[in-house]
């Protein structure tokens, strides 16, 4: 028999704030976290725009040995996960004695690899790279570090699915719990934000060059958009079976009721409307809800012409013109591997505080975006059930539906 799956904790470290309180305020205010980064311009970037994510100082929280194998993705993920665990009422003593799993989305650790190779070239001796480098370099760096720091004893693997990584990680955690294979899974997504991680992406020419107005550069669905803005950080969602959550008296923030997915089987980078529609319809069918029951859609929309247009067509095809839609990437930029997880956190915060965060910089609709109900300013609204889309390179699509309990 399928188990109900609920969210008992959330944590966030992003350009909108370093915790859920700060991020809630930024979402409500429609505050952008995008800046001009001179380091990128000096590096040779076509676009020097990025989400501003500060480096956390963990010296007072973790030992030197624990920090040794951590680079940006793991560092960010630790901060977000610590907040989520505290909210959920989970401590290391409990985690060490229970079968708690971790499935985290992460698809690169570029800077740590480059640093290790550069050190070896400089010293002409690989033994001088340092013992922590191997644990920083692997894509599973988040799972490696968090599973050992928090003494986790359940399922443990990293999910790599481009910009849908964070969403799929939550979806896989949902499937593990709903099938009775785990009682509890720590899910999320992490994204490094150093220049090394974004240089090849910048080289594709997909980043906005509106450098004179950084906070107006990310313009999902707007006719005058000229590209996305890279961003990063980490987001964590604690999933548990309803029974386990009730048994230990945990707070229940939301229930995850639907997970849809698909592969376009088409172009490696261009989106596909049919694939997105199949993901949306699968999530709705699994959740057993009608389109009229969805109060809000947090769109994947990254601020690219083709991507936003495809998603607007898919939303209109499935939902029609009425459901409120916004892309929080208008404020955050594209948080890539973490985006699918962070946008679940953002949407839960909206649901808790009864508002829809604005799709800022939406001034002129195009033919596709004019057909759907995009929310350009903060709206006070009760949200009982929301849907979040995530689409990635390689044609991977993920859709999650959550509701109040």
C-alpha positions as CSV (number, residue, x, y, z in Angstrom):
1,X,0.0,0.0,0.0
2,X,1.4,3.4,-1.0
3,X,2.6,5.6,1.9
4,X,1.7,9.3,2.1
5,X,4.8,11.6,1.8
6,X,5.1,14.9,3.7
7,X,7.6,17.7,4.1
8,X,8.7,18.2,7.6
9,X,11.6,20.6,7.1
10,X,13.0,23.0,4.5
11,X,16.3,24.9,4.3
12,X,17.7,27.4,1.8
13,X,20.9,29.3,1.1
14,X,20.6,31.4,-2.0
15,X,21.1,34.9,-3.5
16,X,17.7,35.8,-1.9
17,X,19.0,35.1,1.7
18,X,20.8,32.7,3.9
19,X,17.8,31.2,5.6
20,X,14.0,30.8,5.1
21,X,13.2,34.0,7.0
22,X,15.4,36.2,4.8
23,X,14.3,34.5,1.7
24,X,10.6,34.9,2.6
25,X,11.1,38.6,2.9
26,X,12.9,38.8,-0.5
27,X,10.2,36.8,-2.2
28,X,7.5,39.0,-0.9
29,X,9.4,42.2,-1.7
30,X,10.2,41.0,-5.2
31,X,13.9,41.6,-4.4
32,X,16.5,40.5,-7.0
33,X,19.7,38.9,-6.0
34,X,21.5,39.5,-9.3
35,X,24.8,41.5,-9.4
36,X,27.5,42.5,-11.8
37,X,30.7,40.6,-11.0
38,X,33.9,42.3,-12.2
39,X,35.8,39.0,-11.6
40,X,33.9,37.4,-14.4
41,X,34.5,40.3,-16.8
42,X,38.2,40.1,-16.1
43,X,38.1,36.3,-16.6
44,X,36.8,36.8,-20.1
45,X,33.1,36.2,-19.6
46,X,30.7,37.5,-22.2
47,X,28.3,38.3,-19.4
48,X,29.5,39.3,-15.9
49,X,26.0,38.9,-14.3
50,X,25.4,36.4,-11.6
51,X,23.3,35.7,-8.5
52,X,25.3,36.9,-5.4
53,X,25.9,33.9,-3.1
54,X,28.3,34.5,-0.2
55,X,30.7,31.8,1.0
56,X,29.6,30.5,4.4
57,X,32.2,30.3,7.2
58,X,31.8,26.8,8.8
59,X,34.9,27.0,11.1
60,X,32.7,27.2,14.2
61,X,30.4,24.5,13.1
62,X,32.6,21.8,11.6
63,X,36.0,20.5,12.4
64,X,38.9,21.0,9.9
65,X,38.8,17.3,9.0
66,X,35.0,17.6,8.2
67,X,35.6,20.7,6.1
68,X,38.6,19.2,4.2
69,X,36.5,17.4,1.6
70,X,34.0,20.2,1.0
71,X,33.8,22.7,-1.8
72,X,31.0,25.1,-2.7
73,X,28.2,22.6,-3.4
74,X,28.8,20.7,-0.2
75,X,29.3,23.8,1.9
76,X,26.1,25.4,0.6
77,X,24.2,22.1,1.1
78,X,25.4,21.8,4.7
79,X,24.0,25.2,5.6
80,X,20.6,24.5,3.9
81,X,20.4,21.0,5.4
82,X,21.2,22.1,8.9
83,X,18.4,24.5,8.8
84,X,16.0,21.9,7.4
85,X,16.9,19.3,10.0
86,X,16.5,21.9,12.8
87,X,13.1,22.8,11.5
88,X,12.1,19.2,11.3
89,X,13.3,18.4,14.8
90,X,16.0,15.9,13.7
91,X,19.3,15.7,15.5
92,X,22.4,13.6,14.9
93,X,21.5,11.2,17.8
94,X,18.2,10.4,16.1
95,X,19.6,10.2,12.6
96,X,22.4,7.8,13.7
97,X,19.8,5.4,15.2
98,X,17.3,5.6,12.3
99,X,17.4,4.7,8.6
100,X,17.4,8.2,7.1
101,X,18.4,8.5,3.5
102,X,19.9,11.3,1.4
103,X,19.3,11.9,-2.4
104,X,20.8,15.2,-3.5
105,X,20.9,16.8,-6.9
106,X,24.3,18.0,-8.2
107,X,25.7,17.9,-11.7
108,X,29.2,19.5,-11.4
109,X,32.2,20.3,-9.1
110,X,34.2,22.2,-11.7
111,X,36.2,24.6,-9.6
112,X,37.6,21.9,-7.2
113,X,38.8,19.8,-10.1
114,X,40.5,22.8,-11.8
115,X,42.2,23.8,-8.5
116,X,43.5,20.2,-7.9
117,X,44.9,19.9,-11.4
118,X,46.5,23.4,-11.3
119,X,48.1,22.5,-7.9
120,X,49.6,19.3,-9.4
121,X,50.9,21.2,-12.4
122,X,52.5,23.8,-10.2
123,X,54.1,21.4,-7.8
124,X,54.9,18.7,-10.3
125,X,53.8,16.2,-7.6
126,X,50.3,14.7,-7.2
127,X,50.9,13.9,-3.6
128,X,50.8,17.6,-2.9
129,X,47.2,18.0,-4.2
130,X,45.8,17.3,-0.8
131,X,43.8,14.4,0.7
132,X,40.5,16.3,0.6
133,X,40.6,17.0,-3.2
134,X,39.2,13.7,-4.3
135,X,36.1,14.1,-2.1
136,X,35.6,17.7,-3.4
137,X,36.0,16.7,-7.0
138,X,33.4,14.0,-7.3
139,X,29.8,14.8,-8.3
140,X,28.7,12.9,-5.2
141,X,30.5,15.4,-3.0
142,X,27.3,16.6,-1.3
143,X,26.1,13.1,-0.4
144,X,29.6,12.0,0.7
145,X,30.0,14.9,3.1
146,X,26.5,15.2,4.5
147,X,26.0,11.5,5.0
148,X,29.1,11.3,7.1
149,X,28.6,14.6,9.0
150,X,25.0,13.7,9.9
151,X,25.5,10.0,10.4
152,X,22.9,8.9,7.9
153,X,22.2,5.2,7.5
154,X,19.6,5.0,4.7
155,X,19.7,5.3,0.9
156,X,22.6,7.4,-0.3
157,X,23.2,8.6,-3.8
158,X,23.6,11.7,-6.0
159,X,21.2,12.5,-8.8
160,X,22.6,14.2,-11.9
161,X,20.0,15.5,-14.3
162,X,21.1,18.9,-15.4
163,X,18.7,21.7,-14.3
164,X,16.1,19.2,-13.2
165,X,18.5,17.6,-10.7
166,X,17.0,19.1,-7.5
167,X,13.4,18.3,-8.6
168,X,14.2,14.7,-9.6
169,X,15.9,14.2,-6.2
170,X,12.7,15.1,-4.4
171,X,10.7,12.9,-6.8
172,X,13.0,10.0,-6.2
173,X,12.8,10.5,-2.4
174,X,9.0,10.6,-2.8
175,X,9.0,7.2,-4.6
176,X,11.3,5.6,-2.0
177,X,9.0,6.6,0.8
178,X,5.7,6.0,-1.0
179,X,6.8,2.4,-1.7
180,X,7.8,1.8,1.9
181,X,11.5,1.5,1.2
182,X,12.4,4.4,3.4
183,X,10.7,6.3,6.2
184,X,12.7,9.5,5.7
185,X,14.9,11.0,3.0
186,X,16.9,14.2,2.9
187,X,16.5,15.7,-0.6
188,X,17.7,18.8,-2.3
189,X,19.9,20.4,-4.8
190,X,23.3,22.3,-4.8
191,X,24.9,24.5,-7.3
192,X,28.4,26.0,-7.3
193,X,28.6,29.6,-8.4
194,X,32.3,30.2,-9.1
195,X,33.5,31.5,-12.5
196,X,35.1,28.1,-13.4
197,X,31.7,26.4,-13.2
198,X,30.0,28.8,-15.5
199,X,32.6,29.6,-18.2
200,X,31.5,27.0,-20.7
201,X,27.9,27.9,-20.1
202,X,28.7,31.6,-20.8
203,X,30.4,30.5,-24.0
204,X,27.1,29.3,-25.4
205,X,25.9,32.9,-25.5
206,X,22.8,32.1,-23.5
207,X,23.5,34.6,-20.6
208,X,21.9,38.0,-20.6
209,X,24.3,40.9,-21.4
210,X,22.1,43.6,-19.8
211,X,25.0,44.4,-17.6
212,X,24.0,48.0,-16.9
213,X,20.8,46.9,-15.1
214,X,21.7,43.7,-13.3
215,X,18.5,43.4,-11.3
216,X,16.4,43.9,-14.5
217,X,18.3,41.4,-16.6
218,X,16.4,38.2,-15.6
219,X,13.1,38.6,-17.4
220,X,11.2,35.3,-17.7
221,X,8.3,35.5,-20.2
222,X,9.1,39.1,-21.1
223,X,9.3,39.9,-24.8
224,X,12.5,41.8,-24.3
225,X,14.4,39.0,-22.5
226,X,17.9,38.4,-23.8
227,X,19.1,35.4,-21.8
228,X,19.3,33.8,-18.4
229,X,21.5,34.7,-15.4
230,X,23.5,32.0,-13.6
231,X,23.0,31.6,-9.9
232,X,23.4,29.0,-7.2
233,X,23.5,27.9,-3.5
234,X,21.6,25.0,-2.1
235,X,18.1,24.0,-1.0
236,X,17.0,21.0,1.2
237,X,13.6,19.4,1.7
238,X,13.1,16.8,4.4
239,X,10.6,14.1,3.2
240,X,9.0,11.6,5.6
241,X,6.1,9.2,5.5
242,X,3.1,10.7,7.1
243,X,3.0,8.0,9.7
244,X,6.6,8.5,10.7
245,X,6.2,12.3,10.9
246,X,3.1,12.0,13.1
247,X,4.7,9.4,15.3
248,X,7.6,11.7,16.3
249,X,5.4,14.9,16.4
250,X,7.2,16.6,13.5
251,X,5.8,19.7,11.9
252,X,4.1,19.0,8.6
253,X,4.6,21.8,6.1
254,X,3.1,20.2,3.0
255,X,2.3,16.9,1.4
256,X,3.9,15.8,-1.9
257,X,1.2,14.2,-3.9
258,X,2.4,14.1,-7.5
259,X,5.7,13.5,-9.4
260,X,5.7,13.6,-13.2
261,X,8.6,13.1,-15.5
262,X,9.5,12.6,-19.1
263,X,12.4,12.7,-21.6
264,X,12.1,14.7,-24.8
265,X,14.2,12.3,-26.8
266,X,15.0,15.1,-29.1
267,X,17.5,18.0,-29.2
268,X,20.2,18.0,-26.5
269,X,19.6,21.6,-25.4
270,X,16.4,22.9,-27.0
271,X,13.1,22.3,-25.1
272,X,10.2,20.3,-26.3
273,X,6.6,21.2,-25.7
274,X,5.3,17.6,-26.0
275,X,7.8,16.4,-23.4
276,X,6.7,19.1,-20.9
277,X,3.1,18.4,-21.4
278,X,3.6,14.7,-20.7
279,X,5.4,15.5,-17.5
280,X,2.6,17.9,-16.4
281,X,-0.1,15.4,-17.2
282,X,1.7,12.5,-15.4
283,X,2.0,14.6,-12.2
284,X,-1.7,15.6,-12.3
285,X,-2.7,12.0,-12.9
286,X,-0.6,10.7,-10.0
287,X,-1.8,13.4,-7.7
288,X,-5.4,12.7,-8.6
289,X,-6.2,16.4,-8.9
290,X,-7.8,18.5,-11.6
291,X,-6.2,21.5,-13.3
292,X,-8.7,23.7,-11.4
293,X,-7.3,22.5,-8.1
294,X,-3.8,24.0,-8.8
295,X,-3.7,27.4,-7.2
296,X,-0.2,28.4,-8.4
297,X,2.5,27.3,-10.9
298,X,6.2,28.0,-10.2
299,X,7.4,28.0,-13.8
300,X,10.8,26.7,-14.8
301,X,11.1,29.7,-17.1
302,X,14.8,30.8,-17.2
303,X,14.5,34.0,-19.3
304,X,15.4,32.5,-22.7
305,X,13.3,33.0,-25.7
306,X,12.8,29.4,-26.8
307,X,12.6,27.9,-23.2
308,X,10.0,30.4,-21.9
309,X,7.9,30.2,-25.0
310,X,7.8,26.4,-24.9
311,X,6.7,26.3,-21.3
312,X,4.1,28.9,-21.8
313,X,2.6,26.8,-24.6
314,X,2.7,23.7,-22.4
315,X,1.0,25.5,-19.5
316,X,-1.7,26.9,-21.8
317,X,-2.3,23.5,-23.4
318,X,-2.8,21.8,-20.0
319,X,-4.2,24.5,-17.8
320,X,-5.6,27.2,-20.1
321,X,-5.3,30.9,-19.3
322,X,-6.4,31.2,-15.6
323,X,-4.0,29.6,-13.2
324,X,-1.5,32.1,-11.7
325,X,2.1,31.6,-12.9
326,X,5.4,33.2,-11.9
327,X,9.0,32.4,-12.3
328,X,11.1,33.0,-9.2
329,X,14.1,33.0,-11.5
330,X,13.2,36.6,-12.3
331,X,14.7,37.3,-8.9
332,X,17.2,34.5,-8.4
333,X,18.5,33.9,-11.9
334,X,18.9,30.3,-12.9
335,X,20.0,28.2,-9.9
336,X,20.7,25.3,-12.2
337,X,21.2,22.0,-10.3
338,X,19.5,23.4,-7.2
339,X,16.6,25.1,-8.9
340,X,14.1,22.3,-8.8
341,X,14.6,22.0,-5.0
342,X,14.9,25.7,-4.2
343,X,11.7,26.5,-6.1
344,X,9.9,23.9,-4.0
345,X,11.2,25.7,-0.9
346,X,10.1,29.1,-2.3
347,X,6.7,27.8,-3.1
348,X,6.2,26.3,0.3
349,X,7.1,29.6,1.9
350,X,4.5,31.3,-0.3
351,X,1.9,28.7,0.7
352,X,2.8,29.2,4.4
353,X,2.5,33.0,4.1
354,X,-0.4,33.2,1.6
355,X,1.1,35.1,-1.2
356,X,2.4,34.6,-4.7
357,X,5.9,36.0,-5.4
358,X,6.1,38.2,-8.4
359,X,7.5,37.5,-11.8
360,X,9.5,40.7,-11.7
361,X,10.6,42.5,-14.9
362,X,7.6,41.2,-16.8
363,X,6.6,44.3,-18.7
364,X,5.8,43.3,-22.3
365,X,4.3,39.8,-23.0
366,X,5.0,38.0,-26.2
367,X,2.6,35.9,-28.2
368,X,3.0,32.9,-25.9
369,X,3.2,34.5,-22.5
370,X,0.2,36.7,-23.3
371,X,-2.0,33.6,-23.2
372,X,-1.2,32.6,-19.6
373,X,-1.8,34.4,-16.3
374,X,1.6,35.7,-15.3
375,X,1.7,37.5,-11.9
376,X,4.1,40.6,-12.3
377,X,3.6,41.9,-8.7
378,X,3.2,40.3,-5.3
379,X,-0.3,39.0,-4.8
380,X,-1.9,38.1,-1.5
381,X,-3.5,34.7,-2.2
382,X,-4.3,31.5,-0.3
383,X,-2.4,28.6,-1.8
384,X,-3.7,25.1,-1.1
385,X,-2.0,23.3,-3.9
386,X,0.9,24.2,-6.2
387,X,2.9,22.8,-9.0
388,X,6.6,23.3,-9.9
389,X,8.2,22.6,-13.2
390,X,11.9,21.8,-13.9
391,X,13.4,21.1,-17.3
392,X,17.0,20.4,-18.1
393,X,19.6,19.8,-20.9
394,X,19.2,16.4,-22.5
395,X,15.5,16.8,-22.5
396,X,14.8,15.8,-18.9
397,X,11.6,17.0,-17.4
398,X,10.2,16.9,-13.9
399,X,7.0,18.2,-12.3
400,X,6.1,18.1,-8.6
401,X,2.7,18.8,-7.0
402,X,2.4,19.7,-3.3
403,X,-0.6,20.6,-1.1
404,X,-1.4,21.7,2.4
405,X,-2.3,18.9,4.8
